[in-house]
Amino acid sequence: MVFSSISFLFYFLPIFLILYFFTRFRNAVLLVSSLFFYAWGEIEYVLLLIFSCLVNYAIGLLIDAYRDRRGRFFLGAGILLNILILGVYKYLSLIIHSLNSVQALFKMPLMEEVAVHLPLGISFFTFQAISYLIDVYRKKAPVEKNPINVALYISMFPQLVAGPIVRFSTITRQINSRSVTWAKFAEGIKFFIIGLGQKMLIANTVAKVVDEIFKVPSQTLDASLSWAAAVCYSIQIYFDFSGYSHMAIGLGLMMGFNLPENFNYPYISQSITEFWRRWHITLSTWFRDYLYIPLGGNKKGKQRTYINLIIVFFLCGLWHGASWTFAVWGLYHGVFMVLERIGFTRFLLRMPRILRHIYCLGAVTIGWVLFRAETFGRAGHHLKAMAGLGTGDGSVYPLLKYLQPDVMVALFVGILFSTPFIDGISDHVNRCFSQRTPVVFRTVTILSESLTLLILMMIFTLAVMGLSAGVYNPFIYFRF
């Protein structure tokens, strides 16, 4: 079950909200609903999720009880167990396939390859479980004595399957005591509808084009077609994931939770370093605080800093998917981070702002080809075509076949809303009219709020119409 579905919008969510608001035991209702939500999509792995909750609850108690070497041992054991679970379900097939490829070169006996189904959201709830153990060990959050609260933190359905990744130290007080107000509820509805619109009206519209072009035979790709796919995918992945994050934040607000923002207009960045401060913020800060800094960060010399960056981005790439294309995508970004640390940033700062922006967008867009392509061969052919070295001439698969009017509108709106342009206009108008008389200001405020409500109603109606019509509705981050 996904947020952008009829079953969630008109069955699960209304029933849940009624139960949630008309009971004193809200945490229990939220936990049971979260497990039901997960079971709807992955009933065979709901026991794995429950096991993760109970084991991490027990290990947290042990870490708190023993603040000596034994506590460090329990922390290490807990982290290892979580990584082992993630490794078996997500990376076992990749490891066996890679070993078989090496053994085949030396004509050694091959192992039997296995197909392990990837449990929904395992990368996200595993990282949250590790965060809980480390926060307890570092005394950044008190150990939770109530197993329901730990299970709720790990399995809460708004951010269970695709984030944002929430720190236990950030949300522990909200789990135990939070304010549920109509103002928050209304703000939550606004966030949710905006996210639903991002997903349904922008990401899904360009997604079909991306998938169709990536099915085109490599030898028929030309520069225009390959660049169109790369640009469309850049829009798709941003609004797909940002949309889901907005829906998660909105659902959290409806229940009284303040979940962290996950994106801050990453496509306006002027360097890769800045991009990672704006893109998937909860993941990048997780890797910074729980891996990069423990490795030594930038405190052990320049060479060690560069090695740490490469390690972090290599693992960040693998976290996204059990394929070496993801690992290379991570290394690709890691190399840019190192180059900017070495001195390329000083060179960038001497360049005009527009050129810095083009550099960053170009690097990120090229990187998305590695992220999207299923094989290195496909990625290589696609990048070759983007460089103008493809063998296609556009006659068999013309660009205009894919760039239909609805796609062009989605691209235009996507590009516009991937910048703070609209927010800037809104802030400017508010500043101008705030200096007028109170009557004028109140009138403008009422008109602005009425227009916002009308736009939200239109977005929701169009999204539901799309769902009812069965439009193309993939979700990128479910495989992570």
N, C-alpha and C positions, 0 to 999 in steps of 0.2 A: 504494500500500500504506500503510495506517495502522496505528498500534499496536493499536487496538481492532479487530482482524480475525483471523480464524482463520489466514489465510496467514502473518501476522506471528508470531502467538503459537506456532504449532505447526510451522512450517516454517522461516521465515527466522531467527528468534531462536535456536532450539536449534542449528541448523547453524552459525550465526555464533559462538555461544559456544564450541562444541566447537573450531572452528578457532582462535578467539582464544586460548583457554587452553592449547592444545597446540601452540603455535608460538612461536619466539623473535621473529618479525617481526610483532609485534602491530600496529604502526602501519600496516604495509602491508596486513595483513588488514582492519583497520578502514577504511582508505581504499577498498580494492576493494569491500568490503561496502557502504560508504556510496554509492558510485557505482552499484552494482547496485540498492540500495534506491531511489535516485532514478530510475534507468532503469525500474524496475518501474512507477512511476507516471507518469513523463514521459520516455520513451525518446527522443522527438524533441528534447528540450532538454538531455540529459545532456552534449552537446558544448558547450553554452553554459556550463554549470557548470564544465566542465574549462577552457574558455577563460578564465573569470573567475579560476579558481585560478592558472593559468599567468601571465596578464597581471599580476595583483596581486603575484605572487611576483617577477616581473621589475622592476616599478615599485618595490617595496620595496628591492631591491638598488640601484637607481639613486638612490633617496632617501638611502640609507645611504652611498653612494659620494660623493655631492656634498652637502656640508653648507653650501652657500652659496645664492645665489639660484637656482641650477639645481635644488637639492634642493627648494626651495619650488615651483618650476615643475613638477617631476615629481609632487609631492604634489597640486598643483592639477589637473594633467592626469589623474592617477589617480582623484581624486574625481569629476572631470567625466565621465570614461569610465564609471565605475560608475553615476552618476546618469543618464547618457545611456542605458545599457542598461536601467535600471529604467524610465526615461521612455518609451522606445520600446515596450517590452513591456507596460507597465502603464497608461500614460496617453495613448498616441497616439490611441486611439479616442475618449477623452474630449475631447482637445484639438480634434480634427477636428470632432466633433459640436458642441462649443461654438462653434467658429468659424462653422460652418454656420448655427447658430441666429442669430448676430449678422448674418451676411451676408444671411440671409433677410429680416431686418427692413429692409435697405436694397436688397432685390431684386437682390443681386449673385449672380454664378454660384457655385454650391456645389461644394465639393470632394467627391470620391468617398470615402465613408466606408469604413473598413476594420475588420474584426473580427480583432483580434490576441489569440491565446490567451495567457492569463497563465501563465507557467511556475511550477511548484510552488515555494513558499517563496522566490521571488525577492526579496521585500522583506527577508527575514531574512538570506539569505546575502550580499546586497549591502551591508547595514549592517555585517555582520561584516568584509567585505573593506575597507570604508572605515575601520573601527576599526583594522584591521591597519596600514594606511598611516599613519594619524595617530599611532598609538602608536609606530611606528618613527621617524617624523619628530620627535616630541616626546621621543624617547629614553626612553620609559616601558617599552619592551621592546626587546631586541636584534633586529636583522634576522635572519630565518631563512634560513640558507644552503641548507637542504634543501627542495627543492620539494614532497616528499611531506608534510612537516610543515605547510607552508602550505595545501596542498590539503586535508589532514586537518582543519585548523582551520576552513576555510570550509565543508567539505562533510560534516562528521561527522554521521551519520544521526540520533542522538538529538535534536539540536536544529536539524536542517537545515531542516525545513519549517514549524516554528512556534515556534522559540525554545526556551528563553530565549536572548536575544542575549548572546553571550559575548565579553568583551574579549580581545584577543590577549594583553595584558599580564597578564590574570588566569590564562590557561590555558597560556601558553608553557612554563612549567616542567613542567607535568603532561604535555604532549605529549612532551617529551624524557625525562622520568623521573617515574614515578608508581608508587605501591604498589598492588598488587592483592591484597587479602586476603579471606578468607572472611567476616570481620566486615562489610566494606564490601559484599560481594556480597549478604549476607543483608539488610543495610539497604536496598540497592538494590531487592531483591525486594519489600520492604515498601512503599517509595515507589511502585514501579510498580503494585502491586496497589491501593493507595489511589487512585492516579490513574485506573486502569482503572475502579474503582468509581465515582469522581466522574463520569467520562465516561458509562459505560454505564447506571448505575442512577439517576443524578440528572439529568444534562444531557439525555440522550436521552429520558428519560421526559417531561420538560416541553417538549422541543423540538417534539414532534408537536403539542401543544396550541398553541404559539406559531405554528407554520406554518399550522395550520388557522384560527386566528382572524385572522391577517393576510391570509387569502384571503377572509374574509367581506366582502361589499360594504360600502363605507364608510358608506352611508346607513342601514345596519341596526345599526351599532355603538351600544351604550349605555355608560354609565359603568362598570358592573361588568365587562362583557366587555373593554373597552379596558384597564382597570386590571389585569385578570387577565393579559392578554397581556403587558403591560409588566413586571409582577412576575415572571411565568414566564420572560420573556426575560432579566431581570436574573439569575435563578438559572441559566438555561441558559448564558449567555455566561461567567459566572464559573466554573462547574464544568466546562464544556467546555474552556476554556483552562487553568484551574488543573489540571484532570485531565491534560491533555496535558503541561503543564510538570512535573508530578510524575512522570509516566511517563518523560520525558526525563531528569530528575534521577536517577531510579532506574536507568535504563539506564547513565547515566554512572558511577554508583557501582559497578555490576557490573563495569565496565571499569577502575575505579580513578580516574575523574575526579570532581572536586567541582564540579558546575555550580551557578551561583547561584540562589537562590530568586527566584521571580518575583512572588509574592503574599504579603501579610502581613495577612490579614483586612481587605480594603479596605472592606467594608460596615459596619464598626464606626466608620468615620471620622466626624469631627464638622465637617469643612469640606472643600471641594473640594481645597484645597491638601494637606491630609492624605491625601485619597483618592489623589492622584497620587503620594504617597510610598509607598503601599501597593499600588497597582494596576499591573500590568505593569511592575514595578520596573526590569527591564533595559532596557526601551524608554524610560521616562521619564528614567532616568539617562543613557542614550545621548544623547537630545536635550539634556539639561542640559549634558553635558560637551563634546559635539561641535558644538553649535549655539548654545544659549543663552549660554554663557560666551564663546565666540568673538565673538558679536554684541555683547558688552559686559556681559551679565548685568544686575546691579543696580548696576554701578559707574559708570554714566554719567548719573545723574540719574533722577528718578522717571518722567518722560515716556518716556525711552528704555527704561526697564525695562518699562513697560506695552506699548510697541511690540514689544519683544523677546518678551514673553509671547504676544502675539497672533500674531506670526510663527511661533513654535515650535508653538503649538497648532493653527494653521491647517495647517501642514505635517504635524503629527502626525495630524490628521484625514485628510488626503489620503494619508498613508502607509498607512492602514488600507484604503483602497479607492479605485478610480478612479470616483468619483461625487461630485457637489457636495454630496450629503447628508452624506457623511463630512466634507467640509471644513467645513460649517456645524456639524456636531457638534463638531469641534475648536474652532471659533471660540466656540461656546457655552461650552465649558469654559474657554477662554481668557478670556472676559469675566468669568466667575466668579472666576478667578484674579486678574484685575486689580481687581475690586471688593473682594476680600478684602485685597489689597495696599493699596488706597486707604484702607481704614478699616473695612470691614465686619467684619473679624476682631475688632476691639475690641468691636463691638456683639455679635458672637456670643459672646464670652467672658463677657458679662454675662448671657447667657441660660442657663436650666437646661440641664444636659447632655442630657436627653432631647429638648429642642427643637432643640439643635444637631444631634443625630443625625437627627431627622426632616427638618430642612432639607437635610442632605447626601444622605440616601437619596432624598428627593423630587426633588432636582435631578438626581441621577445617573439615577434611574429614568426621568424625563422625557427626559433626554438619550438614553437607550437607544432610545427610539422613533425619534428621528432616525437613529440608527445602524442600526436594523433595517429601517425603511421603505425601499422601493425608489425612491420618488419623494417630492417635497415635498408633492404633493397628498395622498398617502396619509398622510404624517406629520401634515399639517395636520388632516385629518379625524379621525385617531386622537387627537391632542392635544385637539381640540375635544370629542370624546366623553368623554375623561378629565376635562375641565372641567365635565361635566354638560350640555353643549350639543349632544350628538348627537341624531339624529332617530330612533334605534332605541328600541324599548321592551322588548327582551328576549324577545318572543314568538316570533320566527322563529328566532333563535339564542340559546336560553337558556343561561345560564352553566353550569348543572349538566350540560349535554350534554358539556362539555369537562372539567370538574373531576371526573373519575372517581376512585375510591379510590386507584389507584396513583399518580395525579398528586398527590393531596393528601398521600400519604405522602412522595413525592419532595420536595414543597415543604417539608413539615415538617422532614425530614432536612436538606434543603439550607439552610434558614434556620438550623437548629441548628448545622450544621457550618461555616457562614460566619462564626461567632463563635468566640472562644476558650473557650467554655463547657466543652467536654469536656476540653481541655488544662488548664483551671483545676482541674477536679475531680481529674484525674490527679496534678497537682502537689501538691494539698492532701493526697491520700491518701499520696503518697510521703513528704511531710514528716511526716505523723502517724506512719507506721509506721517511719520511719528513726530515730525516737527510742525505739523499743521494743528489746527484746533482739535480738541477731543472728539467733537462730533464727526469731523471729517475722518479722523483716524479710525473711529469705531465703525463708520460706514464702510470704509475700505477693508477693514478687518472682516466684517460680516460678508462682504462681497467675495473676498479672497477665500474664506472658509467655505462659502457656498459653492464657488467654482471648484475648489479642491474636492468637495463631496461629490459633485457632479462627475468630475473626472474619475474618481475612484469607482463610482457606480458603473461608469462606462467600461472601465478596465475589467471589473469583475464580470460584467455581463458578456463582454467579448471573450473573456477567458472561458467562462462556463459554456458559451456557445461552441467554442472550439473543442472543449472536452466532450460535449454532447455529440458533436459531429465526428468524433474519433480522429482528430488531427494527429499528425506525427508527434509523439510525446516521449522521446528518449530522455534518460537522465545520466549524465556523464559520470558523476561522482559515486553512483551506486556500486561501481566495480572497485572502489577503493576501500 
